[in-house]
Amino acid sequence: MPAEASSSRAAKLLVFVVVFIDLLGFGIVLPLLPVYGDRFVKPALGAEAGSVVSGIVLGLMMSSFSLMQFLFAPAWGRLSDRVGRRPILLLGLLGSVGAYALFAYASAMNPEGQALLALILLFVSRAGAGIAGATISTAQAVIADSTRPEERRGGMALIGAAFGIGFTFGPLLGAGAMYFAPETPWATGALASALSLAAFAFASVGLPETRVPGGHSAQRKIFDARASMAVLSNPSVGPVILINFLATIGFAGFESTLALLNRDFLGFEERNNFLVFTFVGFVLAMVNGAYRGMSKRMSEIPTIAAGIVLMGTGVAGLSLVTVIESSGERWLAAFPSLALAVAGFGLMTPGVQSLVSRRADQNRQGEILGVNQSCSALARILGPVLGLTLYRAWPLLPFTLGGLLVLAMLPVLVLAARWRPAESA
């Protein structure tokens, strides 16, 4: 038993480090995507292409990451149920090394003569990073394998904290590269690739296997839409995944319009947007750290409810920024609302992941957590489209409607709370 406890601690620690380093690489690249994409989009499409067409191409490039996560998260989860968690996580990290290296190579190409090829390679690199990053559900399955049901909430918060810390320092490093190495556009992609390689080496040496291969899922298809629909229709986990899906749409909608809000109403320069995203990551990390202590005193349903109320209130509160005339009062409304929105999301996410995991068949942890992650990825595709469309129509709309959408999840949570263990997923 002591050996098992030591292995469990090692698995959780290594998953934390792996997710942190991987998200650090993601955070480094993310703020630069619009800059790099715009550098190649206009030369590739030609002068006759309008701003709308350029915006669509850039949006597709940015959403390709989430599209690949939507497609591959359940597949990686099912495969990890079959062959184990360790090889899937290692394969994902190795894929991230290649995807970010390709991003660095494309970034260094000459926009005058190689714009179209560079744009294609940027698309491939983002899609590849999405496929590799879809293994996050496998990391969640490692936590599920390594914790008792009553400890699951704190374990899932560990991944949330790693995500938040990585997303805090990643944009800072990316911004540092913009300021201190403006003549080396490949530097950020190369750094992200190197960090993923370090995570791969770290996991190769120390990550133990937490799942016994074979079992219930050994003969299941890797890509199985019918099995995913069965998970969504199950009364034990379906309502919980629906909460996660709709809340993520609301969060992604405001997240995608945040840079525009900063520019249009708070007077932020585009190159300083990384400071706001760093603030988002910092709040997310702090809340997930605090959640580990709270999880010992509160079950998932109350913490999810608190998260919904805080997030809905915070997102709706950002609408005040668009109607207040005084710049000073706008700032007073903006950052408390932003902190509430992010804190609510940080409370809700580990609770949802824990509840889905605890209600899932132990032999299908990877698959069911993968379906949940896939729905989150789909929400991150739909959220920005809805958010940006509503913002262009009227800046007030994405925040008001997003907040209401999140608060509308409270009745769904009541439905989820009524489930009884006899209806196992």
MOLINWO-V89612 format. One record per residue. N is the residue number from 0. RES is the residue in one letter. PHI is phi in whole degrees, -180 to 180 (999 if undefined). Layout:
BEGIN
[[N:RES:PHI] [N:RES:PHI]]
END
This chain:
BEGIN
[[0:M:999] [1:P:-58] [2:A:-64] [3:E:-66] [4:A:-64] [5:S:-64] [6:S:-64] [7:S:-64] [8:R:-64] [9:A:-64] [10:A:-62] [11:K:-65] [12:L:-63] [13:L:-69] [14:V:-63] [15:F:-58] [16:V:-66] [17:V:-63] [18:V:-65] [19:F:-60] [20:I:-67] [21:D:-64] [22:L:-72] [23:L:-62] [24:G:-63] [25:F:-63] [26:G:-68] [27:I:-64] [28:V:-81] [29:L:-55] [30:P:-65] [31:L:-92] [32:L:-58] [33:P:-61] [34:V:-66] [35:Y:-68] [36:G:-63] [37:D:-65] [38:R:-63] [39:F:-109] [40:V:-64] [41:K:-64] [42:P:-64] [43:A:-73] [44:L:-85] [45:G:96] [46:A:-65] [47:E:-75] [48:A:-73] [49:G:-82] [50:S:-66] [51:V:-65] [52:V:-63] [53:S:-61] [54:G:-65] [55:I:-64] [56:V:-62] [57:L:-65] [58:G:-64] [59:L:-64] [60:M:-64] [61:M:-72] [62:S:-84] [63:S:-62] [64:F:-61] [65:S:-68] [66:L:-61] [67:M:-68] [68:Q:-65] [69:F:-58] [70:L:-77] [71:F:-102] [72:A:-59] [73:P:-64] [74:A:-65] [75:W:-61] [76:G:-62] [77:R:-64] [78:L:-66] [79:S:-69] [80:D:-65] [81:R:-87] [82:V:-106] [83:G:113] [84:R:-79] [85:R:-56] [86:P:-63] [87:I:-70] [88:L:-64] [89:L:-65] [90:L:-64] [91:G:-63] [92:L:-65] [93:L:-65] [94:G:-63] [95:S:-64] [96:V:-57] [97:G:-67] [98:A:-66] [99:Y:-72] [100:A:-64] [101:L:-65] [102:F:-60] [103:A:-62] [104:Y:-63] [105:A:-66] [106:S:-65] [107:A:-88] [108:M:-75] [109:N:-80] [110:P:-68] [111:E:-75] [112:G:-114] [113:Q:-127] [114:A:-62] [115:L:-65] [116:L:-64] [117:A:-62] [118:L:-64] [119:I:-62] [120:L:-67] [121:L:-65] [122:F:-60] [123:V:-63] [124:S:-66] [125:R:-71] [126:A:-64] [127:G:-64] [128:A:-65] [129:G:-67] [130:I:-62] [131:A:-67] [132:G:-73] [133:A:-67] [134:T:-76] [135:I:-60] [136:S:-68] [137:T:-69] [138:A:-62] [139:Q:-63] [140:A:-67] [141:V:-60] [142:I:-61] [143:A:-62] [144:D:-66] [145:S:-100] [146:T:-130] [147:R:-74] [148:P:-52] [149:E:-72] [150:E:-99] [151:R:-61] [152:R:-62] [153:G:-66] [154:G:-65] [155:M:-67] [156:A:-65] [157:L:-62] [158:I:-67] [159:G:-62] [160:A:-66] [161:A:-62] [162:F:-61] [163:G:-65] [164:I:-66] [165:G:-62] [166:F:-76] [167:T:-75] [168:F:-85] [169:G:-59] [170:P:-60] [171:L:-64] [172:L:-67] [173:G:-62] [174:A:-67] [175:G:-60] [176:A:-65] [177:M:-64] [178:Y:-80] [179:F:-99] [180:A:-137] [181:P:-66] [182:E:-91] [183:T:-124] [184:P:-65] [185:W:-81] [186:A:-63] [187:T:-67] [188:G:-63] [189:A:-65] [190:L:-66] [191:A:-62] [192:S:-65] [193:A:-64] [194:L:-66] [195:S:-66] [196:L:-66] [197:A:-64] [198:A:-64] [199:F:-62] [200:A:-63] [201:F:-63] [202:A:-70] [203:S:-60] [204:V:-82] [205:G:-116] [206:L:-77] [207:P:-82] [208:E:-82] [209:T:-109] [210:R:-118] [211:V:-77] [212:P:-61] [213:G:91] [214:G:81] [215:H:-56] [216:S:-96] [217:A:-62] [218:Q:-102] [219:R:-77] [220:K:-70] [221:I:-73] [222:F:-101] [223:D:-143] [224:A:-64] [225:R:-64] [226:A:-65] [227:S:-64] [228:M:-66] [229:A:-65] [230:V:-64] [231:L:-67] [232:S:-87] [233:N:-74] [234:P:-67] [235:S:-80] [236:V:-118] [237:G:-55] [238:P:-62] [239:V:-68] [240:I:-65] [241:L:-62] [242:I:-59] [243:N:-62] [244:F:-63] [245:L:-71] [246:A:-66] [247:T:-69] [248:I:-59] [249:G:-62] [250:F:-68] [251:A:-66] [252:G:-64] [253:F:-76] [254:E:-62] [255:S:-73] [256:T:-97] [257:L:-63] [258:A:-63] [259:L:-68] [260:L:-61] [261:N:-60] [262:R:-74] [263:D:-80] [264:F:-120] [265:L:-109] [266:G:75] [267:F:-75] [268:E:-75] [269:E:-60] [270:R:-70] [271:N:-98] [272:N:-62] [273:F:-60] [274:L:-65] [275:V:-69] [276:F:-67] [277:T:-65] [278:F:-60] [279:V:-59] [280:G:-64] [281:F:-64] [282:V:-62] [283:L:-61] [284:A:-65] [285:M:-65] [286:V:-66] [287:N:-67] [288:G:-65] [289:A:-68] [290:Y:-63] [291:R:-61] [292:G:-75] [293:M:-64] [294:S:-64] [295:K:-78] [296:R:-113] [297:M:-128] [298:S:-82] [299:E:-64] [300:I:-59] [301:P:-63] [302:T:-71] [303:I:-64] [304:A:-61] [305:A:-63] [306:G:-63] [307:I:-62] [308:V:-64] [309:L:-64] [310:M:-67] [311:G:-60] [312:T:-64] [313:G:-66] [314:V:-64] [315:A:-63] [316:G:-64] [317:L:-66] [318:S:-63] [319:L:-62] [320:V:-60] [321:T:-82] [322:V:-118] [323:I:-76] [324:E:-87] [325:S:-78] [326:S:-65] [327:G:-65] [328:E:-69] [329:R:-61] [330:W:-63] [331:L:-64] [332:A:-83] [333:A:-70] [334:F:-75] [335:P:-62] [336:S:-65] [337:L:-62] [338:A:-63] [339:L:-63] [340:A:-62] [341:V:-70] [342:A:-62] [343:G:-63] [344:F:-64] [345:G:-66] [346:L:-74] [347:M:-73] [348:T:-61] [349:P:-65] [350:G:-65] [351:V:-63] [352:Q:-62] [353:S:-66] [354:L:-66] [355:V:-61] [356:S:-65] [357:R:-69] [358:R:-90] [359:A:-91] [360:D:-58] [361:Q:-59] [362:N:-82] [363:R:-128] [364:Q:-58] [365:G:-61] [366:E:-63] [367:I:-72] [368:L:-65] [369:G:-66] [370:V:-63] [371:N:-61] [372:Q:-66] [373:S:-62] [374:C:-65] [375:S:-63] [376:A:-65] [377:L:-62] [378:A:-64] [379:R:-75] [380:I:-84] [381:L:-73] [382:G:-57] [383:P:-62] [384:V:-61] [385:L:-66] [386:G:-62] [387:L:-68] [388:T:-63] [389:L:-66] [390:Y:-64] [391:R:-66] [392:A:-72] [393:W:-167] [394:P:-54] [395:L:-69] [396:L:-64] [397:P:-61] [398:F:-82] [399:T:-66] [400:L:-69] [401:G:-63] [402:G:-64] [403:L:-66] [404:L:-61] [405:V:-66] [406:L:-65] [407:A:-68] [408:M:-78] [409:L:-61] [410:P:-63] [411:V:-66] [412:L:-65] [413:V:-60] [414:L:-62] [415:A:-64] [416:A:-69] [417:R:-80] [418:W:-63] [419:R:-119] [420:P:-53] [421:A:-62] [422:E:-97] [423:S:-66] [424:A:-78]]
END
